[in-house]
Amino acid sequence: MRDRVAVLIVNYNAGDALLRCVESVLSQGRGLRVVVVDNRSSDGSAQNLQERYARRDEVRVHFNDDNRGFAVAVNQAAETVRKEPQPFMLVLNPDCELYPGALKTLLDALESQPGAAMAAPAVVDRGGAVMRGTWRRFPDPWRAFLTFSGLWRLGRWLPAFEGVERLGEAPYEVCEAEALSGACMLIRKDRFFEIGRMDEAYRLHCEDLDLMYRFAQAGMQRLYVPQAKVFHQQGLSSRRRPAWVHWQKHRGMQRFFSTHQAHRYGFPLRWLVTAGIWIRFLVTLPWVMIRR
């Protein structure tokens, strides 16, 4: 692993999960560089991490004066390692834990496919079950409608009704995918900067999807590597502000559609898609607040 991978983690109130995350990274092998950017957490998680690894050069913690958003912080971390020797960057959520050997498995898969820009693992829960969003398709108005309405379930019998979520079991072998979970992404550093880094107009949610979409537009593959596994304690940083996170999720949907797809459709459909996004926000907000 020496001088092969720089690990980039954006932290916001991840609590003890941040320590577990970094520990799981360092257990993957010697020579890893870990860069943590803290978006003004209030729980002391980044300070605790800094104290734990104060005498170890491989872990660096950067403290922002305000919460600049996920995409901005990822780009900030990437810039700190841009001129360093590592050709790969692992963008990792602070509430993730790598299974033993996961990083090497991702690295081997990505190095074996020169045309691939990124590789992502099977993201699992504590029971080892693959989580939703691990292996998916890019959204478009039809797929998004099917997913929101529940009609995507008909896709088991009618392929035209498949939504964003893939039906059936995820593959057991390395394969190309449209989109993958953004919780853990191993990315070729040169490809990341080649397509212009992450779009900083996204505050939270959909910036990973946007990145993958731009890779696809540039003809760069995205690999799903099911042999690599990562546990994800989903939603840990968003529990304190569920309405804001829910707003940003839909704002991200709006930007993704406006940036990449709106130009394909006439005004009536563009208006319907935009209205549908914000109707979904209003309809689902009460449930989000109840289950917090």
C-alpha positions in Angstrom: 0.0 0.0 0.0 3.0 2.3 0.5 2.6 5.5 -1.7 -0.4 3.9 -3.5 -3.5 5.3 -1.8 -4.4 8.6 0.0 -7.6 8.2 2.0 -9.9 11.3 2.1 -12.5 11.6 4.9 -14.9 14.5 5.4 -16.2 14.6 9.0 -19.2 16.2 10.5 -20.2 15.1 14.0 -19.5 11.4 13.3 -18.6 10.8 17.0 -16.7 7.6 17.8 -17.4 6.3 14.3 -14.7 8.5 13.0 -12.1 6.7 15.1 -13.3 3.3 14.1 -13.2 4.4 10.5 -9.6 5.6 10.6 -8.6 2.5 12.6 -10.1 0.2 9.9 -8.2 2.2 7.2 -4.9 1.9 8.9 -5.4 -1.8 9.4 -5.4 -2.3 5.6 -1.7 -2.0 5.3 1.4 0.2 5.9 2.1 3.4 4.1 -1.4 4.8 3.8 -2.0 8.5 4.0 -5.2 9.6 5.7 -6.5 13.2 5.3 -9.5 14.2 7.4 -11.3 17.5 6.8 -13.6 18.5 9.6 -16.5 20.7 8.6 -16.8 22.5 12.0 -18.1 19.6 14.0 -19.4 20.3 17.5 -19.0 16.9 19.0 -15.2 16.9 19.4 -14.8 13.9 17.1 -12.0 15.4 15.0 -10.2 16.7 18.1 -10.3 13.2 19.6 -8.9 11.8 16.4 -6.1 14.3 16.3 -5.1 13.5 19.9 -5.2 9.8 19.2 -2.8 10.1 16.2 -0.8 13.2 17.3 2.5 11.3 17.0 1.7 9.5 13.7 2.5 11.4 10.4 0.1 9.3 8.3 -3.0 10.9 9.8 -3.6 14.6 9.2 -6.6 16.6 10.4 -7.7 19.9 8.9 -10.3 22.0 10.7 -12.6 24.3 8.7 -14.1 27.4 10.2 -17.5 26.6 8.9 -19.4 23.7 7.2 -18.5 24.1 3.6 -20.4 21.1 2.3 -19.2 17.6 1.3 -18.0 18.4 -2.2 -16.0 21.4 -1.2 -14.3 19.5 1.6 -13.5 16.5 -0.7 -11.9 18.9 -3.2 -10.0 20.5 -0.3 -8.6 17.2 0.9 -7.8 16.2 -2.7 -5.8 19.3 -3.2 -3.6 18.5 -0.2 -2.5 15.3 -1.8 -2.5 16.4 -5.5 1.3 16.6 -5.8 2.0 13.6 -3.5 3.0 10.3 -5.1 -0.2 8.3 -4.4 -2.0 7.7 -7.8 -5.3 6.7 -6.1 -7.6 8.4 -3.6 -10.2 6.6 -1.4 -13.1 8.9 -0.7 -14.6 7.4 2.5 -17.5 8.4 4.7 -16.6 8.8 8.4 -19.3 6.3 9.4 -17.8 3.5 7.3 -15.5 0.6 8.4 -13.4 -1.3 5.9 -13.5 -5.1 6.1 -10.0 -6.7 6.2 -8.4 -6.7 2.8 -11.1 -4.5 1.3 -8.8 -1.7 0.1 -6.3 -4.1 -1.5 -9.2 -5.9 -3.3 -10.5 -2.5 -4.6 -7.0 -1.5 -5.6 -6.3 -4.8 -7.5 -9.5 -4.5 -9.4 -9.0 -0.9 -10.4 -5.3 -1.4 -11.4 -6.4 -4.4 -13.6 -8.8 -2.1 -15.6 -6.9 0.9 -17.1 -10.1 2.3 -18.6 -11.8 2.5 -15.2 -11.8 5.7 -13.2 -13.2 4.4 -10.0 -14.1 1.2 -8.1 -16.6 0.8 -5.2 -17.2 -2.1 -2.8 -20.3 -3.9 -1.6 -21.6 -1.6 1.2 -23.2 -3.7 3.9 -25.0 -3.4 7.2 -23.9 -5.0 10.4 -25.5 -8.3 9.4 -23.5 -8.3 6.1 -26.5 -7.6 3.9 -25.8 -5.4 0.8 -27.5 -2.1 1.4 -29.7 -0.2 -1.1 -27.8 2.2 -3.4 -24.7 0.0 -3.5 -25.3 -1.0 -7.2 -27.7 1.2 -9.1 -28.6 3.0 -12.3 -28.5 6.7 -13.2 -31.8 8.4 -12.6 -33.8 10.0 -15.3 -37.4 11.3 -15.2 -38.9 7.9 -16.0 -36.8 5.9 -13.6 -37.3 8.5 -10.8 -41.1 8.4 -11.3 -41.1 4.6 -11.2 -39.0 4.6 -8.0 -41.1 7.2 -6.2 -44.4 5.7 -7.2 -43.4 2.2 -6.3 -44.1 1.0 -9.9 -40.4 -0.1 -10.1 -41.5 -3.4 -8.5 -43.1 -4.3 -11.8 -39.6 -4.4 -13.3 -39.3 -8.0 -12.1 -41.5 -8.9 -14.9 -41.4 -5.9 -17.2 -37.8 -4.5 -17.9 -39.2 -1.1 -19.0 -40.4 -0.6 -15.4 -37.1 -0.9 -13.8 -36.3 2.1 -11.6 -33.0 3.5 -10.2 -32.6 0.6 -7.9 -31.3 -2.7 -9.5 -33.6 -5.6 -9.0 -32.4 -9.0 -7.8 -29.1 -9.9 -6.1 -26.1 -7.8 -6.8 -23.4 -9.5 -8.9 -20.8 -11.7 -7.2 -18.0 -10.8 -9.6 -16.3 -7.6 -10.6 -18.4 -5.8 -13.2 -19.0 -2.4 -14.7 -21.9 -0.4 -13.2 -23.7 2.8 -14.1 -23.6 4.2 -10.5 -22.4 3.0 -7.1 -22.6 4.0 -3.5 -20.6 7.2 -2.8 -19.9 6.1 0.8 -16.6 4.5 -0.4 -15.0 5.2 -3.7 -11.5 4.4 -4.9 -10.7 6.9 -7.6 -7.7 7.4 -9.9 -6.3 10.8 -8.9 -5.5 12.0 -12.4 -9.0 11.2 -13.7 -10.6 13.0 -10.8 -8.7 16.2 -11.6 -9.1 15.6 -15.4 -12.9 15.9 -15.2 -12.8 18.9 -12.9 -13.1 17.5 -9.3 -16.4 17.4 -7.5 -19.1 20.0 -8.3 -19.0 22.3 -5.3 -22.5 23.6 -6.1 -23.8 20.5 -4.4 -24.1 21.0 -0.7 -24.9 17.4 0.4 -26.2 14.5 -1.6 -25.9 13.7 -5.4 -22.4 15.1 -5.7 -21.1 11.5 -5.9 -23.7 10.7 -8.6 -22.7 13.8 -10.5 -19.0 12.7 -10.4 -19.9 9.2 -11.7 -22.1 10.6 -14.4 -19.2 12.8 -15.6 -16.9 9.8 -15.6 -19.4 8.0 -17.7 -19.8 10.9 -20.1 -16.0 10.9 -20.5 -16.0 7.2 -21.3 -14.4 6.1 -18.0 -15.7 2.9 -16.4 -17.0 2.6 -12.9 -16.4 -0.8 -11.3 -18.4 -2.7 -8.7 -16.1 -4.9 -6.6 -18.4 -7.2 -4.5 -15.4 -9.1 -3.0 -14.5 -5.9 -1.1 -16.9 -5.1 1.7 -17.4 -1.9 3.8 -19.8 -1.5 6.7 -21.8 1.8 6.6 -23.7 3.2 9.6 -25.9 5.2 7.3 -27.2 8.7 8.3 -25.1 9.1 11.4 -24.1 12.8 10.7 -27.6 13.8 9.5 -29.6 12.8 12.6 -29.3 16.2 14.3 -30.7 18.1 11.3 -33.0 15.8 9.3 -35.0 18.5 7.6 -31.9 20.3 6.4 -30.4 17.1 5.0 -33.7 16.2 3.4 -33.8 19.6 1.7 -30.2 19.2 0.5 -31.0 15.8 -0.9 -33.8 17.2 -3.1 -31.7 20.3 -4.0 -29.1 17.8 -5.2 -31.7 16.0 -7.3 -32.7 19.3 -8.8 -29.2 20.2 -9.7 -28.4 16.8 -11.2 -31.4 17.0 -13.5 -30.8 20.6 -14.4 -27.1 20.1 -15.2 -27.2 16.8 -17.1 -30.7 16.0 -18.4 -33.0 19.0 -18.6 -31.8 20.1 -22.0 -33.1 16.9 -23.5 -36.7 17.7 -22.7 -39.3 20.4 -23.5 -40.5 22.9 -21.0 -43.6 21.0 -19.9 -41.6 17.9 -18.9 -38.8 20.0 -17.3 -41.5 21.8 -15.2 -43.1 18.5 -14.2 -39.8 17.0 -13.1 -39.0 20.0 -11.0 -42.4 20.0 -9.5 -42.2 16.3 -8.8 -38.9 16.7 -6.9 -40.3 19.3 -4.6 -43.7 17.5 -4.1 -41.7 14.5 -3.1 -39.8 16.7 -0.6 -43.1 17.9 1.0 -44.7 14.5 1.0 -41.8 12.6 2.6 -40.6 15.3 5.1 -43.1 14.4 7.9 -41.9 10.8 7.7 -38.2 11.9 7.9 -39.0 14.0 11.0 -40.9 11.2 12.7 -38.2 8.5 12.3 -35.3 10.8 13.3 
